[in-house]
Amino acid sequence: MDIGQIVQDIVKDPAALGQIILFDLILSGDNAVVIGVVASRLQGRQRRWAIIIGAGGAVVLRIALASIATLLLQAPAISMIGGLALFWVAWRLLKPEGDEEHDAATSFPEAIRLIILADVVMSLDNVLTVAGTAHGNIPLLVFGLALSIPLLFVGAGLIALATDKAPIIIYIGSALIFRIAVVLIVDDKLVHDFLTPSLWFEHVIPWLVAFGGPALYVALAKRGGRAIVPFWSNPFAKET
């Protein structure tokens, strides 16, 4: 297949192409939020490597998962398991430095483990969405995966820098991940068939959890006399 034919296959379905670009912007952006927020807790070379490993790992996972996308689309409970894992990621991101459970998360190995877990779940979400939209058009599927590469690297770096100035991004990132977790669970075929969710359940509940998750964490932390991440001064940034 020559380059001209590949390009023709990519652009022959403008609606699907537009949807894939939109999905990539949204889903890769969400993945970049996780990588960027976790990387913001590290400094210098460790931060750079966290972004490289996180974004690079997401790309590798997208390619690997794309090869079995058809099987994944038919597998029950995959999205539900991924959603439950993201709940843990979202909650853990909220723990500030000084929290015994969270001190390890500011170390490089634990940060990488957290990023990779999120990469697995969010890469799965990305591949399933893009594969379902591509409808068997392999060049279009590959284009969608390739588009996510610069979005991940650039997005994660920018978010890490922004979090240095405004740690409230940690709360925003956690809220987004809580929302994605609920959407993955509700959209799972097994859950969907069992509950037959209403439009209200599918669209309102994810946002309630998105706002409620961080709010619940802050309320429990204050009630227990524990510290929380401040909104406007990054507790992980070190003066030079």
C-alpha positions as CSV (number, residue, x, y, z in Angstrom):
1,M,0.0,0.0,0.0
2,D,1.5,3.3,-1.1
3,I,1.4,6.6,0.8
4,G,-1.3,8.0,-1.4
5,Q,-3.6,5.1,-0.7
6,I,-3.0,5.4,3.1
7,V,-3.9,9.1,3.0
8,Q,-7.0,8.3,1.0
9,D,-8.1,5.7,3.5
10,I,-7.6,8.2,6.4
11,V,-9.6,11.0,4.8
12,K,-12.3,8.9,3.1
13,D,-14.5,9.1,6.2
14,P,-14.4,12.7,7.3
15,A,-16.9,12.1,10.1
16,A,-14.9,9.3,11.7
17,L,-11.6,11.3,11.2
18,G,-13.1,14.3,13.0
19,Q,-14.4,12.1,15.8
20,I,-11.0,10.4,16.3
21,I,-9.2,13.8,16.4
22,L,-11.7,15.0,19.0
23,F,-11.5,11.8,21.1
24,D,-7.7,12.0,21.0
25,L,-7.7,15.6,22.2
26,I,-9.9,14.7,25.1
27,L,-8.5,11.2,26.1
28,S,-4.8,12.0,25.5
29,G,-5.4,15.3,27.4
30,D,-6.8,13.3,30.3
31,N,-3.8,10.9,30.2
32,A,-1.4,13.9,30.1
33,V,-3.1,15.4,33.2
34,V,-2.2,12.3,35.2
35,I,1.4,12.2,33.9
36,G,1.8,15.9,34.4
37,V,0.3,16.0,37.9
38,V,2.4,13.0,39.2
39,A,5.6,14.4,37.5
40,S,5.1,17.8,39.2
41,R,5.9,16.1,42.5
42,L,9.4,15.2,41.2
43,Q,12.3,17.5,40.3
44,G,14.8,18.0,37.5
45,R,15.9,14.8,35.7
46,Q,13.4,12.6,37.6
47,R,10.6,14.8,36.4
48,R,11.8,14.6,32.8
49,W,12.2,10.9,32.9
50,A,8.7,10.5,34.5
51,I,7.2,12.4,31.6
52,I,9.3,10.4,29.0
53,I,8.4,7.0,30.6
54,G,4.8,7.9,31.2
55,A,4.1,9.3,27.7
56,G,6.3,6.7,26.0
57,G,4.7,3.9,27.9
58,A,1.2,5.2,27.0
59,V,2.2,5.1,23.3
60,V,3.6,1.6,23.5
61,L,0.5,0.4,25.3
62,R,-1.8,2.0,22.7
63,I,0.1,0.2,19.9
64,A,0.0,-3.2,21.8
65,L,-3.7,-2.8,22.8
66,A,-4.6,-1.8,19.2
67,S,-3.4,-5.2,18.0
68,I,-6.1,-6.9,20.1
69,A,-8.7,-4.2,20.0
70,T,-11.4,-6.4,18.4
71,L,-11.0,-8.9,21.3
72,L,-11.0,-6.1,23.9
73,L,-14.2,-4.6,22.4
74,Q,-16.0,-7.9,23.2
75,A,-14.5,-8.6,26.6
76,P,-16.9,-8.1,29.6
77,A,-15.8,-6.2,32.8
78,I,-12.6,-4.8,31.2
79,S,-13.9,-1.2,31.5
80,M,-15.3,-1.8,35.0
81,I,-11.9,-3.1,36.3
82,G,-10.1,-0.1,34.7
83,G,-12.6,2.3,36.2
84,L,-12.1,0.9,39.7
85,A,-8.3,1.2,39.2
86,L,-8.7,4.8,38.3
87,F,-10.6,5.5,41.5
88,W,-7.5,4.5,43.4
89,V,-5.3,6.7,41.2
90,A,-7.6,9.7,41.6
91,W,-7.7,9.4,45.4
92,R,-3.9,8.9,45.7
93,L,-3.2,12.0,43.7
94,L,-4.9,14.1,46.4
95,K,-2.5,12.9,49.2
96,P,0.0,15.7,50.1
97,E,3.6,15.5,51.0
98,G,3.9,14.5,54.7
99,D,1.1,11.9,54.5
100,E,2.6,8.6,55.4
101,E,0.8,6.8,52.6
102,H,1.8,9.4,50.2
103,D,5.5,10.1,50.9
104,A,6.4,7.1,48.8
105,A,4.4,8.6,45.9
106,T,6.9,11.4,45.7
107,S,9.6,8.9,45.0
108,F,10.6,8.2,41.4
109,P,9.7,4.4,41.5
110,E,6.3,4.9,43.0
111,A,5.5,7.8,40.7
112,I,6.3,5.6,37.7
113,R,4.1,2.8,39.1
114,L,1.2,5.3,39.5
115,I,1.7,6.7,36.0
116,I,1.9,3.2,34.4
117,L,-1.3,2.0,36.1
118,A,-3.1,5.1,34.8
119,D,-1.5,4.6,31.4
120,V,-2.8,1.0,31.1
121,V,-6.4,2.0,31.9
122,M,-6.5,5.2,29.9
123,S,-4.6,3.7,26.9
124,L,-7.3,1.0,26.9
125,D,-10.0,3.6,26.9
126,N,-8.3,5.5,24.1
127,V,-7.8,2.4,21.9
128,L,-11.3,1.1,22.4
129,T,-12.8,4.5,21.5
130,V,-10.6,5.0,18.5
131,A,-11.0,1.4,17.3
132,G,-14.8,1.6,17.6
133,T,-14.8,4.8,15.6
134,A,-12.4,3.6,12.9
135,H,-14.7,0.6,12.1
136,G,-11.8,-1.6,10.8
137,N,-10.0,1.2,8.9
138,I,-6.4,0.3,9.9
139,P,-4.8,3.5,8.5
140,L,-7.3,5.6,10.4
141,L,-6.7,3.7,13.6
142,V,-2.9,4.1,13.2
143,F,-3.4,7.9,12.5
144,G,-5.5,8.2,15.7
145,L,-2.8,6.5,17.8
146,A,0.0,8.5,16.2
147,L,-1.8,11.8,16.9
148,S,-1.8,11.0,20.6
149,I,2.0,10.9,20.8
150,P,2.7,14.7,20.6
151,L,-0.4,15.4,22.7
152,L,0.9,13.2,25.5
153,F,4.5,14.5,25.6
154,V,3.6,18.2,25.2
155,G,0.5,18.1,27.3
156,A,2.2,16.3,30.3
157,G,5.1,18.8,30.3
158,L,2.9,21.8,30.2
159,I,0.7,20.5,33.0
160,A,3.7,19.7,35.2
161,L,4.9,23.3,34.8
162,A,1.5,24.7,35.4
163,T,1.0,22.7,38.6
164,D,4.2,24.3,40.0
165,K,2.4,27.6,39.9
166,A,-1.1,26.5,40.7
167,P,-1.4,23.2,42.6
168,I,-5.2,23.5,42.4
169,I,-4.6,21.6,39.1
170,I,-4.1,18.5,41.3
171,Y,-7.7,18.8,42.4
172,I,-8.9,19.4,38.8
173,G,-6.9,16.4,37.6
174,S,-8.2,14.2,40.3
175,A,-11.8,15.3,39.5
176,L,-11.3,14.5,35.8
177,I,-10.0,11.0,36.7
178,F,-12.9,10.4,39.1
179,R,-15.3,11.2,36.2
180,I,-13.5,9.0,33.7
181,A,-13.6,6.1,36.3
182,V,-17.4,6.4,36.6
183,V,-17.9,6.6,32.9
184,L,-15.7,3.5,32.3
185,I,-17.7,1.6,34.9
186,V,-21.1,2.7,33.6
187,D,-20.2,2.0,29.9
188,D,-18.9,-1.5,30.7
189,K,-21.1,-4.0,28.8
190,L,-21.6,-6.1,31.9
191,V,-22.7,-3.2,34.0
192,H,-24.7,-1.6,31.2
193,D,-26.7,-4.8,30.6
194,F,-27.3,-5.3,34.3
195,L,-28.3,-1.7,35.3
196,T,-29.7,-0.4,32.0
197,P,-28.6,3.1,33.1
198,S,-30.7,6.1,32.3
199,L,-29.4,9.2,30.5
200,W,-29.4,11.0,33.9
201,F,-27.3,8.2,35.4
202,E,-24.8,8.2,32.6
203,H,-24.3,12.0,32.4
204,V,-25.1,13.4,35.9
205,I,-23.6,10.8,38.2
206,P,-20.0,11.1,36.7
207,W,-20.0,14.8,37.3
208,L,-21.3,14.4,40.8
209,V,-18.5,12.0,41.6
210,A,-16.0,14.2,39.9
211,F,-16.8,17.1,42.3
212,G,-17.6,14.8,45.2
213,G,-14.4,12.8,45.2
214,P,-12.0,15.6,45.9
215,A,-14.5,17.3,48.3
216,L,-14.9,14.0,50.3
217,Y,-11.1,13.7,50.5
218,V,-10.7,17.2,51.8
219,A,-13.6,16.8,54.3
220,L,-12.2,13.5,55.7
221,A,-8.6,14.9,55.9
222,K,-9.7,18.0,57.8
223,R,-11.9,15.9,60.1
224,G,-8.9,13.6,60.8
225,G,-6.6,16.6,61.3
226,R,-4.5,15.6,58.2
227,A,-2.9,18.1,55.8
228,I,-4.3,18.7,52.3
229,V,-2.6,19.9,49.1
230,P,-2.8,23.8,49.2
231,F,-4.5,25.4,46.2
232,W,-1.9,28.1,45.3
233,S,1.6,27.0,46.5
234,N,3.1,23.8,45.3
235,P,4.3,21.7,48.3
236,F,6.5,19.6,46.0
237,A,8.3,22.5,44.3
238,K,11.7,23.1,45.8
239,E,13.4,26.5,45.8
240,T,16.6,26.8,43.7
